[in-house]
């Protein structure tokens, strides 16, 4: 198992944990004490940066998936259905990779957005969707325009 594959699995588990903690916060049971409203913009920048980093990690993992795909497809001992299966499996792995790496920072933003209590401003409420900006920027930076 490669390092990027381990980071993909870690992203899945982080997304699950942060999603559950964010859901608890949305029900009025925040995990942290109420955060000050002044932390809204620095957390916005942090979450955008984490979204960008997640996109970079996703691109690295996708490169590994593509190498495995083409190694399987170019194998002269494989049959046509096996090559077709390699393409389908690689596409499934690409979608799962992008989903995992996008969901982890989104769930972090969702979790943080519900930790401000009554101090929540518009910038704080936008924390839940802000990682998407960083993720798209990370994909464009690497010339990978379609996340799926």
N, C-alpha and C positions, 0 to 999 in steps of 0.2 A: 504494500500500500504506500503510495507516494505521499509527500507532504501536502500537496494540494488536495489530494483525496481526503486526507485526515482533516484538513481545514474545512472542506465541504461538509463533512459529517459534524464537525464542531459547530458550524454555522446552523445546521439543522437543529441541533439540540439547543443552541443558544436562542434560536427563534422560538422554539416551543416554550422554553422557560420564560423568556421575556414576554411572549404573548400571554401566558397564564398570569404573570405578575401584572401586566398591563390591564388585563381583564379584571383582575381584583381591584386595581386602582379605579377603573371605570365604574365599578359598583360602589365606590365610596370608601374603599378600604386600601388606601395607598400603603405601600411597603415602607417608603421613606418618610421622614417628617416633611411637612410642606417646604418646598424649595422657594427661595426668594425670586421674585419676578425678574430681578436684574440678571439672573442666570439664563434667561431665555435666549438672547442672541449668542452668547458663547456656546451654549448647547446646540443651537442651530448650526453654527460653524463646525462643531465637532461631529454632529450627525451627518452633515454633508460630506465631510472628510471621510468618515467611516463608510458612507455609501460609495464614494470614489474608490476607496481601498477594496471594498467588496467586489466592485467591477473589475479591478485589476486582478484580484485573486481568481475571479470567474474566468477571465481571459486565459490565465495560466492553466487552469484546469481544462478549459476547452481545447487548448493546444495539445494537451496530453490525450484527450479523447480523440481528437482528429488524427494524431499519430497512430494510435491504436486502430482506428478505423481503416486508415489507408494501408497499414501493415497487413491487416486481415484481408482487405479487398485485393491487394496486389499479390497475395500468396497464390502461386500457380496451382497448388494442390487443392484449393477450395472450389466448391461447386457454385453454380449460379445462385441457388437459394441461400447458401451460406454467405455469399457476398452481399446479397440483398438484406439478409438478417443483420450483418455487420453495419450496414448503413442505417437500418431502423434502430438498432441498439445505440448507435452513436447519437442519433437525433434524440432519442429518449434521454440519454445521459446528459446531453447539452441542455435540454429543457429542465431536467432535475437540478443541474448545476446552477443555472441562472435563477431558478426558483429559490434554491437554498441561499445563495449569496445575496439575492435581493431581499428576501424575507427577513434575514437576521437584522440588518440595520433598520428596516421598517418597523419591526417589533420593538427594537430599542427606542425608536422615536415614539412609538405608541405607549410604551412603558413610561418614558420620561414625561410625555404630555399629560399624564394623569397623576404626576407627583407634585404638582404645584398647588393643588387645592383651590382656595378662593383667590390666590394671587395670579391665576392664569390670565394671560393677555392673548391677543391675537397671534403674536409670534410664538407663544408657548403652545397654543392649540395647533399650530401648523407643524409642530415637531413631528407629528405622526407621518406626514407625507414628504418631509424635507429630504430624507435619504434617497428618494427617487431622483432628485436633481443631481446628487453626487454620483449615483449609479449610471445615469444616462451620460453624464460628463465623462465618467471613466470609460464607458464604452466608446464614445466618440473620440476620446483621446487615443484610444488604441485602434481606431478605424473599424470598430465592430458596432454597426449601427442598430442591428436588430437583436434585442435581448433573447428572443426565442427562435 
